Amino acid sequence: MEGQNGKHKKFSVLVLVLLLPLISFVSVVVVKPSTGKNLQVRKGSTFKITIFADLHFGEDTWTSWGPLQDIHSTKVMSFILDQEKPDFVIYLGDVLTADNIPIANASLYWDQALSPTKDRCIPWAAVFGNHDDAHFIWPTEWFSDSGIPPLKCSSLISSSSGEDNCIFMGTTRLQLMNHDIGSSALSFSQKGPNNLWPSVSNYVLKISSSDDSESPVAYLYFLDSGGGTYPEVISTVQAKWFNSTAQEINPDSRVPEIIFWHIPSRAYKTVAPSGVINKPCVGSINKESVAPQEAEHGIMKALEARPSVQAVFVGHNHGLDWCCPYKKFWLCFTRHSGYGGYGNWTRGARVLEINEQPFSLKSWITMEDGSLHSHVFLSS
């Protein structure tokens, strides 16, 4: 979260200022929803999604306290999955505290975090947060005329652990995503277009009708909001990618769209409740200020222009779990799901329930003790 990355803020902003004007000229590639796998509403049922955010596996691994927190987090997920029995699980960033993991292959902890879902044969998708990969030294070669880093580093700056490493001190985003994708047929995660640097997890998934696998009920968009080894932003190029993709696959905005990323946009500060959470906002904890992205580069305007957008879901702030209306859709926090990371608030997970005919999007929070709260209808 914000306080843990403060010392990197000024340098990240400098890098952002230098690079974003340059990378904004990169052409945008539209990536359509994956056709190799299918998420489909079951006949006569709703489609339920459970969101786990800020698990922070691998924190303080060198102490007796750290591994115990991972055990607690596993119990939280296992209990909630058994109670809710979701059709799909989303890992909404900070699955790991990678800069705390003193081994080269942080995918071992990634596997631990995903094991409750995998063991129950539930499909999942992941998007990265600001702690999933470790900080690294920016190679001067990346500040070239084009301003775009090489997709593969030269042998002079590669580490022995793989050609995709560029003086990274730990497992990279790309390595984690490649591992996640290759770990199981249950993974719906995608790497996203290479030209959307600085980011990896940008993609869209389709939930299909129970009657027709080609007929969409909703589109789920995942965007990488940076952090860790990248500036904490959704860039102009990502906003253009979203707009191009949405226009391509949902040109008349007929199909509802649901958005997921980790670090809240600055718009969250404009709707944040003051003290007690009162209607129209819905939630149970409002214990800290919103820690937003470093800058706003157009993603909110892109969302505002689409009447099909229903809600945006983020994590990052462990002491917030509210939903508030913004323009024509909702801005929602999830719930701190893991025992890693800061804060002692009771753990839980946000649940989404999609009804096919007529379409509706309902949400609530399920706690580690089995209680439910913060029920809200999010359909626009």
Residue pairs with C-beta under 8 A, 6 or more apart in sequence:
1 130
1 291
1 316
1 317
1 318
1 341
1 342
2 291
3 342
4 131
4 342
5 130
5 227
5 232
8 135
9 294
12 230
12 231
12 232
12 294
13 231
13 294
13 295
15 138
15 231
16 231
16 233
16 294
16 295
18 143
18 147
19 147
19 198
19 231
20 231
20 233
20 235
20 236
20 297
21 147
22 146
22 147
22 148
23 147
23 148
23 197
23 198
23 235
23 237
24 235
24 236
24 237
26 148
26 195
26 197
26 237
27 195
28 193
28 195
28 196
28 237
28 240
28 241
28 244
29 193
29 195
29 241
30 241
30 244
30 245
30 248
30 249
31 190
31 192
31 193
31 202
31 203
31 204
31 241
31 245
32 204
32 245
32 248
32 249
33 204
33 205
33 206
33 219
33 249
34 188
34 190
34 203
34 205
37 123
37 185
37 188
38 208
38 213
39 47
39 87
39 88
39 123
39 188
39 205
39 206
39 207
39 208
40 207
40 208
40 209
40 210
40 213
41 47
41 207
41 208
41 209
41 210
41 217
41 354
41 356
42 87
42 210
43 210
43 211
44 210
45 210
46 353
46 354
46 355
46 356
47 87
47 88
47 207
47 217
47 353
47 354
47 356
48 84
48 85
48 86
48 87
48 88
48 351
48 352
48 353
48 354
49 86
49 87
49 88
49 89
49 90
49 351
49 352
49 353
49 354
50 80
50 81
50 84
50 86
50 88
50 89
50 90
50 349
50 350
50 351
50 366
51 89
51 90
51 92
51 260
51 313
51 334
51 349
51 350
51 351
51 352
52 77
52 89
52 90
52 91
52 92
52 334
52 337
52 338
52 349
53 91
53 92
53 93
53 94
53 129
53 262
53 314
53 315
53 316
53 334
53 335
53 336
53 337
53 349
53 350
54 92
54 93
54 94
54 129
54 315
54 316
54 318
54 336
54 337
54 338
54 340
54 341
55 73
55 77
55 91
55 94
55 95
55 96
55 113
55 337
55 338
55 340
55 341
56 69
56 73
56 94
56 95
56 96
56 97
56 131
56 338
56 339
56 340
56 341
57 70
57 73
57 95
57 96
57 97
57 109
57 110
57 112
57 113
57 338
57 340
58 66
58 70
58 96
58 97
58 98
58 100
58 101
58 106
58 109
58 340
59 66
59 69
59 70
59 97
59 100
59 340
59 341
60 66
60 69
60 100
61 67
61 100
61 101
61 102
61 109
62 102
66 100
66 340
68 339
69 338
69 339
69 340
70 109
70 112
70 113
70 339
70 340
72 339
72 347
73 113
73 337
73 338
73 339
73 340
73 347
74 112
74 115
74 116
75 368
76 337
76 338
76 339
76 347
76 348
76 349
76 368
77 116
77 117
77 337
77 349
78 116
79 368
79 370
80 348
80 349
80 366
80 368
81 89
81 116
81 117
81 120
81 122
82 120
83 366
83 370
84 349
84 351
84 366
86 122
86 351
87 122
87 123
88 122
88 123
88 124
88 125
88 188
89 117
89 122
89 123
89 124
89 125
90 124
90 125
90 126
90 127
90 220
90 260
91 113
91 114
91 124
91 125
91 126
91 127
92 127
92 129
92 260
92 261
92 262
92 313
92 314
92 315
92 334
93 127
93 128
93 129
93 130
93 132
93 225
93 261
93 262
93 263
93 315
93 316
94 129
94 130
94 131
94 132
94 262
94 315
94 316
94 338
94 341
95 110
95 113
95 114
95 126
95 129
95 132
96 106
96 109
96 110
96 113
96 131
96 132
96 176
97 131
97 340
97 341
98 106
98 131
98 132
98 133
98 134
98 170
98 171
98 228
99 131
99 134
99 135
99 170
99 228
101 109
101 134
101 170
101 171
104 161
104 170
104 171
105 161
105 171
106 133
106 134
106 170
106 171
106 176
107 171
107 175
107 176
107 179
110 176
110 179
110 180
111 183
114 124
114 126
114 180
114 183
117 124
117 186
118 124
118 183
118 184
118 186
121 186
122 186
123 186
123 187
123 188
124 186
124 187
124 188
124 189
125 187
125 188
125 189
125 190
125 205
125 220
125 222
126 177
126 180
126 187
126 189
126 201
127 201
127 222
127 223
127 224
127 260
127 261
127 262
128 173
128 176
128 177
128 200
128 201
128 224
128 227
128 228
128 262
129 225
129 227
129 228
129 262
129 263
129 315
129 316
130 225
130 226
130 227
130 228
130 232
130 262
130 263
130 316
131 227
131 228
131 341
132 173
132 176
132 228
133 168
133 170
133 171
133 172
133 173
133 176
133 228
133 229
134 168
134 169
134 170
134 171
134 228
134 229
135 169
135 228
135 229
136 166
136 167
136 168
136 169
136 170
136 229
137 167
137 169
139 149
139 153
139 157
139 166
139 167
141 149
141 150
141 154
141 157
142 149
142 150
142 166
148 197
149 166
149 197
151 194
152 163
152 164
153 163
153 164
153 165
153 166
157 166
157 167
158 165
158 166
159 165
159 167
159 168
162 175
164 172
164 174
164 175
165 172
165 175
168 229
172 229
173 200
173 201
173 224
173 228
173 229
173 230
174 191
174 200
177 189
177 190
177 191
177 200
177 201
178 191
180 187
180 189
181 187
181 189
181 190
181 191
188 205
189 201
189 203
190 201
190 203
190 222
191 200
191 201
191 203
192 199
192 200
192 201
192 202
192 203
192 222
192 224
193 202
193 241
195 237
196 202
196 224
196 235
196 237
196 238
196 241
197 237
198 226
198 230
198 231
198 235
199 223
199 224
199 226
199 230
199 234
199 235
199 238
200 224
201 222
201 223
201 224
202 222
202 223
202 224
202 238
202 241
203 221
203 222
204 219
204 220
204 221
204 222
204 245
204 249
205 219
205 220
205 222
206 216
206 218
206 219
206 220
206 249
207 216
207 217
207 218
207 219
207 220
207 354
208 214
208 215
208 216
208 217
209 215
209 216
209 217
209 356
210 356
216 250
216 255
217 255
217 256
217 354
217 356
217 359
218 255
218 256
218 257
218 258
218 310
218 354
218 359
218 361
219 246
219 249
219 250
219 255
219 256
219 257
219 258
220 258
220 260
221 242
221 245
221 246
221 257
221 258
221 259
221 260
222 260
222 261
223 234
223 238
223 242
223 259
223 260
223 261
223 299
224 230
224 234
224 238
224 261
224 262
225 232
225 233
225 234
225 261
225 262
225 263
225 293
225 314
226 232
226 233
226 234
226 263
226 293
227 262
227 263
231 294
231 295
232 263
232 293
232 294
233 293
233 294
233 295
233 297
234 261
234 265
234 293
234 297
234 299
235 297
236 297
236 298
238 297
238 299
239 297
239 298
239 299
239 301
239 302
240 298
242 299
242 302
242 303
243 302
243 305
246 253
246 257
246 302
246 306
246 308
250 257
250 308
253 306
253 307
253 308
254 308
255 308
256 308
256 310
256 359
256 361
256 379
256 380
257 306
257 308
257 309
257 310
258 309
258 310
258 311
258 313
258 352
258 361
259 303
259 309
259 311
259 312
259 313
260 312
260 313
260 314
261 312
261 314
262 314
262 315
262 316
263 291
263 292
263 293
263 314
263 316
264 290
264 291
264 292
264 293
264 314
264 316
264 317
264 331
264 333
265 292
265 293
265 296
265 299
265 300
265 312
265 314
265 331
266 292
266 293
266 295
266 296
266 300
267 296
267 300
267 326
267 331
268 290
268 292
268 314
268 331
269 289
269 290
269 292
270 326
271 281
271 324
271 325
271 326
271 331
272 286
272 289
272 290
272 322
272 324
273 281
273 283
273 286
273 322
273 324
275 286
276 286
277 283
277 284
277 286
277 322
280 324
280 325
281 322
281 323
281 324
281 325
282 322
282 323
282 324
282 374
282 375
282 376
283 320
283 321
283 322
283 323
283 333
283 374
284 321
284 322
284 365
284 373
284 374
285 319
285 320
285 321
285 322
285 345
286 319
286 320
286 322
287 319
287 320
287 343
287 345
288 317
288 318
288 319
288 320
290 317
290 320
291 316
291 317
303 309
303 312
303 329
304 327
304 328
307 328
307 380
309 328
309 329
309 380
310 329
310 330
310 361
310 378
310 379
310 380
311 323
311 329
311 330
311 331
311 332
311 361
311 363
311 378
312 329
312 330
312 331
312 332
313 332
313 333
313 334
313 350
313 352
314 331
314 332
314 333
314 334
315 333
315 334
315 336
317 333
318 336
318 341
318 342
318 343
318 345
319 336
319 343
319 345
320 333
321 333
321 334
321 335
321 336
321 348
321 350
321 365
321 374
322 332
322 333
322 374
323 330
323 331
323 332
323 333
323 363
323 374
323 376
323 378
324 330
324 331
324 332
325 331
328 380
329 378
329 380
330 376
330 378
330 380
332 350
332 363
332 378
333 350
334 349
334 350
335 347
335 348
335 349
335 350
335 365
336 343
336 345
336 347
336 348
337 347
337 348
337 349
338 347
339 347
346 367
346 368
346 369
347 367
347 368
348 365
348 366
348 367
348 368
349 365
349 366
350 363
350 364
350 365
351 363
351 364
351 365
351 366
352 361
352 362
352 363
353 361
353 362
353 363
354 360
354 361
355 361
355 362
359 379
360 377
360 379
361 377
361 378
361 379
362 375
362 376
362 377
362 378
363 374
363 375
363 376
363 378
364 372
364 373
364 374
364 375
364 376
365 372
365 373
365 374
366 372
367 373
